[in-house]
Amino acid sequence: MNSLGSIFSFVSKDAVSKIQIMENYLKGESGERYRSLQSMIEYELSGNLVDLTQRSGHPDSGCRTLLRLHRALRWLQLFLEKLRISSEDSKTSTLCSEAYNDSLANYHPWIIRKTASVAFLALPVRNKFFEVMNVGTPEEVVDMLGEALPYVSKVYDFTEEQYSQHNLLNLP
Ligand SMILES: CCCCCCCCCCCCC/C=C/[C@@H](O)[C@H](COP(=O)(O)O)NC(=O)CCCCCCCCCCCCCCC
């Protein structure tokens, strides 16, 4: 993200700060409870550590923080799949904004959606973008995506199932 330029820093900052929140839980005194998704959910729900209707006493619970990253993973999954099947003249910005509109955008207010749509226009063309990914030739990038995406789906589907079972998909 950082090698794509400063316009993307507002996106990476938010992702990094949310990852930091999760790492701090893992390093904290209840770290053991944060070793798996199931034990985190069980621990936070049974200890009333999750704001269920509005953000108040526990604005940065592990459950709500991970939910934001989970929604972002859906964007990443859609975007990488579009990249994988794209042709050489496909526009990265279009692929990226279609993926965004079908996922994260549904949870973002107008001002963020607008800023994101401007940022997407600054994405480099497909082959330049592949270079930035630093994986190898375009063919090698496509192969790598084909290998990686099933794992992304597995993580996404598992998390979705856990959150759905506990009715946590709309945490504020
Ligand atoms: C490579 C192109 C990158 C384009 C990134 C597309 C995602 C656009 C998202 C715009 C997010 C704007 C930042 C602010 C978000 C927050 O308001 C919002 C809500 O948080 P809150 O409930 O705590 O208030 N946060 C979120 O929804 C979480 C967003 C996290 C974005 C993570 C993006 C991860 C990027 C991973 C990049 C990997 C690139 C790989 C390329 C091969």
The ligand as a Tripos MOL2 file, in Angstrom:
@<TRIPOS>MOLECULE
LIG
   42    41     1     0     0
SMALL
NO_CHARGES

@<TRIPOS>ATOM
      1 C1         -4.5320   -1.5820   -3.4860 C.3       1 LIG1
      2 C2         -5.5880   -0.5580   -3.4790 C.3       1 LIG1
      3 C3         -6.0240   -0.2340   -2.1390 C.3       1 LIG1
      4 C4         -7.3940    0.3000   -2.0970 C.3       1 LIG1
      5 C5         -7.9960    0.1290   -0.7540 C.3       1 LIG1
      6 C6         -9.4600   -0.0910   -0.8640 C.3       1 LIG1
      7 C7        -10.1960    0.0020    0.3670 C.3       1 LIG1
      8 C8        -10.7910    1.3760    0.5200 C.3       1 LIG1
      9 C9        -11.1950    1.5370    1.8860 C.3       1 LIG1
     10 C10       -11.3230    2.9630    2.3190 C.3       1 LIG1
     11 C11       -11.0970    2.9430    3.7960 C.3       1 LIG1
     12 C12       -10.9950    4.3070    4.3530 C.3       1 LIG1
     13 C13       -10.3680    4.3940    5.6990 C.3       1 LIG1
     14 C14       -11.3070    4.5620    6.8360 C.2       1 LIG1
     15 C15       -12.0790    3.6130    7.2450 C.2       1 LIG1
     16 C16       -12.9010    3.6080    8.4910 C.3       1 LIG1
     17 O1        -13.8140    4.6650    8.5530 O.3       1 LIG1
     18 C17       -13.6240    2.2960    8.4950 C.3       1 LIG1
     19 C18       -14.5420    2.1390    9.6790 C.3       1 LIG1
     20 O2        -13.7890    2.1070   10.8350 O.3       1 LIG1
     21 P1        -14.4980    2.5190   12.2240 P.3       1 LIG1
     22 O3        -15.7710    1.7360   12.3260 O.co2     1 LIG1
     23 O4        -13.4950    2.1690   13.2920 O.co2     1 LIG1
     24 O5        -14.7550    4.0010   12.1540 O.co2     1 LIG1
     25 N1        -12.6150    1.2630    8.4560 N.am      1 LIG1
     26 C19       -12.7560    0.1880    7.6820 C.2       1 LIG1
     27 O6        -13.7670   -0.0600    7.0370 O.2       1 LIG1
     28 C20       -11.5740   -0.7510    7.6020 C.3       1 LIG1
     29 C21       -10.9040   -0.4350    6.3120 C.3       1 LIG1
     30 C22        -9.6160   -1.1300    6.1840 C.3       1 LIG1
     31 C23        -9.1060   -0.9930    4.7970 C.3       1 LIG1
     32 C24        -8.1170   -2.0660    4.6200 C.3       1 LIG1
     33 C25        -7.5440   -2.1010    3.3030 C.3       1 LIG1
     34 C26        -6.5930   -3.2460    3.3130 C.3       1 LIG1
     35 C27        -5.6870   -3.1350    2.2490 C.3       1 LIG1
     36 C28        -4.8860   -4.3430    2.0440 C.3       1 LIG1
     37 C29        -4.0700   -4.0010    0.8820 C.3       1 LIG1
     38 C30        -3.5100   -5.1120    0.2190 C.3       1 LIG1
     39 C31        -3.1880   -4.6880   -1.1350 C.3       1 LIG1
     40 C32        -2.8220   -5.8900   -1.8880 C.3       1 LIG1
     41 C33        -2.7290   -5.6060   -3.3020 C.3       1 LIG1
     42 C34        -2.3510   -6.7970   -4.0150 C.3       1 LIG1
@<TRIPOS>BOND
     1     1     2 1
     2     2     3 1
     3     3     4 1
     4     4     5 1
     5     5     6 1
     6     6     7 1
     7     7     8 1
     8     8     9 1
     9     9    10 1
    10    10    11 1
    11    11    12 1
    12    12    13 1
    13    13    14 1
    14    14    15 2
    15    15    16 1
    16    16    17 1
    17    16    18 1
    18    18    19 1
    19    18    25 1
    20    19    20 1
    21    20    21 1
    22    21    22 2
    23    21    23 1
    24    21    24 1
    25    25    26 1
    26    26    27 2
    27    26    28 1
    28    28    29 1
    29    29    30 1
    30    30    31 1
    31    31    32 1
    32    32    33 1
    33    33    34 1
    34    34    35 1
    35    35    36 1
    36    36    37 1
    37    37    38 1
    38    38    39 1
    39    39    40 1
    40    40    41 1
    41    41    42 1
@<TRIPOS>SUBSTRUCTURE
     1 LIG1         1 GROUP 0 **** ****
